[in-house]
Amino acid sequence: MRQDRVLWVVGAPIMAMLVMHGCSALSGSGTGQEGRAGEERIKEQAIKEAPARTVTPDRSELSAKHEAESGKDSLMDVLFDFDQDRLRADALPVLEANARQLKSSGIARIVLEGRGDEIGTSAYNLVLGERRARNVKTYLQHLGLSVDLKTTSYGKDRPLCFEHTNECMQKNRSVHFTVKE
């Protein structure tokens, strides 16, 4: 019985160390198996090159489209504050000038494209962009504009500006006028 007790007294701490070492190696606590954990990670390159599920225009296509549209008409964008759909005081003269131009030019159809900046989820910015476009539409109708006004939202998925600056994000927090012929 004394031999069993000696074996238990000597063997128990060794068993405990082996169990702790095995558990800590699996948890990645820095037990010398860091190389193995590094091999098991997903390579960053594979994540960046995930295949696109939908066909969306790239930056150059969107930039070219916006430049072509801005050359076609001189309707100004309506800007919004961060996370807001209320018309700002400086938006009212812009809307009045756009309404005068639309009345005098005889344009029959306009699409009001609501947008958001890159902050927040795509779903949230889609809803916010739609609310912005609807508020612009309501104000233009209040001014007596009899043009066919449609609203859509691109949220943050089709920005007008691609730089990561405050000025660029402000430009994307907008409603853009697109003439449909």
C-alpha positions in Angstrom: 0.0 0.0 0.0 2.9 2.3 0.6 4.1 1.8 -3.0 0.6 2.8 -4.3 0.7 6.0 -2.1 4.2 6.9 -3.4 3.1 6.3 -7.0 0.1 8.5 -6.4 2.0 11.3 -4.7 4.6 11.3 -7.5 2.3 10.6 -10.4 -0.5 13.0 -9.6 1.5 16.2 -10.1 3.0 14.8 -13.3 -0.5 13.9 -14.6 -1.8 17.4 -13.6 1.0 19.0 -15.5 0.4 16.9 -18.6 -3.3 17.7 -18.6 -2.7 21.4 -18.0 -0.1 21.5 -20.8 -2.5 19.8 -23.2 -5.4 22.1 -22.4 -3.3 25.2 -22.6 -1.8 24.1 -25.9 -5.2 23.7 -27.3 -6.3 27.1 -26.1 -3.3 28.9 -27.7 -1.9 30.4 -24.5 1.6 30.5 -25.7 3.1 27.1 -24.8 5.4 26.7 -27.7 2.9 25.6 -30.3 2.4 29.1 -31.8 3.8 27.9 -35.2 1.0 25.3 -35.4 -1.7 27.8 -34.6 -0.3 30.2 -37.3 -0.5 27.4 -39.9 -4.2 26.8 -39.1 -5.3 30.4 -39.6 -7.2 31.4 -42.7 -4.8 33.2 -45.1 -5.7 36.9 -45.3 -5.3 36.8 -49.1 -8.2 34.3 -49.4 -10.6 36.6 -47.5 -9.8 39.7 -49.6 -10.4 37.8 -52.8 -13.8 36.3 -52.1 -15.8 36.0 -55.3 -18.5 38.6 -55.8 -22.0 37.2 -55.6 -23.7 40.0 -57.6 -22.5 42.0 -60.4 -21.9 45.6 -59.2 -20.2 48.4 -61.1 -16.7 49.1 -60.0 -15.4 52.5 -58.9 -14.3 53.6 -62.4 -17.7 52.8 -63.9 -19.5 54.6 -61.1 -17.3 57.7 -61.4 -17.7 57.8 -65.2 -21.5 57.5 -64.7 -21.6 60.4 -62.2 -19.4 62.6 -64.4 -21.7 62.0 -67.4 -24.8 62.8 -65.4 -23.4 65.9 -63.9 -22.5 67.2 -67.4 -26.1 66.4 -68.6 -27.8 68.7 -66.1 -26.8 71.0 -63.4 -29.1 69.9 -60.7 -27.5 70.1 -57.3 -27.4 67.4 -54.7 -29.1 67.8 -51.4 -26.8 67.2 -48.4 -27.8 65.8 -45.0 -26.2 65.7 -41.6 -24.7 62.5 -40.2 -27.4 59.9 -39.4 -30.2 62.3 -40.2 -33.0 62.4 -42.8 -34.3 65.9 -42.0 -33.8 68.6 -44.6 -31.1 71.1 -43.5 -31.7 74.8 -43.8 -29.1 75.0 -46.6 -30.9 72.3 -48.5 -34.1 74.4 -49.0 -32.5 77.0 -51.5 -30.9 74.0 -53.4 -34.3 72.3 -53.7 -36.0 75.6 -54.8 -33.3 76.2 -57.4 -33.6 72.6 -58.7 -37.4 72.9 -58.8 -37.2 76.1 -60.9 -34.8 74.5 -63.3 -37.0 71.4 -63.6 -40.1 73.5 -64.3 -38.3 75.6 -67.0 -36.5 72.7 -68.7 -39.6 70.5 -69.3 -38.0 67.4 -67.8 -40.7 64.9 -67.2 -39.1 62.2 -65.0 -36.6 62.4 -62.1 -35.1 59.7 -59.9 -34.1 60.9 -56.4 -31.2 58.7 -55.3 -30.8 58.6 -51.5 -27.4 57.7 -50.2 -25.5 57.2 -47.0 -21.9 57.4 -45.9 -19.6 54.4 -45.2 -20.5 54.3 -41.5 -23.1 51.7 -40.4 -24.5 48.6 -42.1 -25.6 48.5 -45.7 -29.2 47.7 -44.6 -29.3 50.7 -42.2 -28.0 53.1 -44.9 -30.5 51.7 -47.5 -33.3 52.7 -45.2 -31.8 56.0 -44.3 -31.2 56.8 -48.0 -34.8 56.0 -48.8 -36.1 58.3 -46.0 -33.9 61.1 -47.3 -35.1 60.6 -50.9 -38.8 60.6 -49.7 -38.3 63.8 -47.7 -36.8 65.5 -50.8 -39.7 64.3 -52.9 -42.3 65.6 -50.3 -40.7 69.0 -50.3 -40.6 69.2 -54.1 -44.2 68.3 -54.2 -45.0 70.9 -51.6 -43.3 73.4 -54.0 -45.8 72.4 -56.7 -43.4 70.5 -58.9 -45.4 68.4 -61.3 -42.6 66.2 -62.5 -42.8 62.4 -62.1 -40.6 61.8 -59.1 -39.4 58.4 -58.2 -37.3 57.5 -55.2 -34.6 54.9 -54.7 -31.9 54.3 -52.2 -28.3 53.1 -52.8 -27.3 53.4 -49.1 -23.6 53.2 -48.9 -23.3 50.6 -51.8 -23.0 53.2 -54.7 -21.1 56.1 -53.3 -20.6 59.3 -55.2 -17.2 59.8 -53.7 -14.7 57.0 -52.7 -12.1 58.8 -50.5 -12.2 58.1 -46.8 -12.4 61.8 -45.8 -15.0 63.9 -44.0 -15.7 65.9 -47.2 -16.3 62.7 -49.1 -18.5 61.2 -46.5 -20.6 64.4 -46.5 -21.0 64.2 -50.3 -22.3 60.7 -49.9 -24.9 61.7 -47.3 -27.1 63.1 -50.0 -29.9 62.8 -52.4 -28.7 62.9 -56.0 -31.0 64.0 -58.9 -31.0 61.7 -61.9 -32.9 62.8 -65.0 -34.7 60.0 -66.8 -35.7 60.6 -70.4 
